[in-house]
């Protein structure tokens, strides 16, 4: 891979295309529908999936 080129299979998009998705904030814990997150466990690591 040379400088300025994306790896094969990747595509370049504008930040505005994903900003709404990542700017949603933290779900409210008082809403039962928001408490459905599953957790994947690795040694020393707990990430919501």
N, C-alpha and C positions, 0 to 999 in steps of 0.2 A: 504494500500500500504506500503510495507516495503522498507527500504533504498536500492537503487540499482535496484529496479524494476520499470518499467514504468506502468502507469495506463492501465487498460484493454482497448483494442482497439488501443493503441498507438503502433508505431513501431520505432525501433532505426535505424537511417541511418547515413551515414558518412557525415561530413560537406562538403566534395567535391561534394556530390550529389546535394547540393543546392547552393553552392557558386556562380556558374555562374548566377543563378536567382537573387540573392540578390546583386550582385556586378555590375549590369547593369548601375547604376548611374541615374542621373536625365534626363528625356527626354528633348530634345531641344524644347523650346517654339516657335521657329520660324518655326517649322514644323507643319502644320495644323492637321495632323493625330494624333499628340500627345496631342491635346487639347480636347479630348473626355472624360476626367475623370468626373465621376459623384460624387457628394458629399452627404454623409449621415450626417444628422444634429442631434445632441443631445444637450441638454442644455450645452453651453460653449464648445462644441467640434465639430470640423469639420474634418472629415477623408475622404480621397479619397477611393472609393470602386471599 
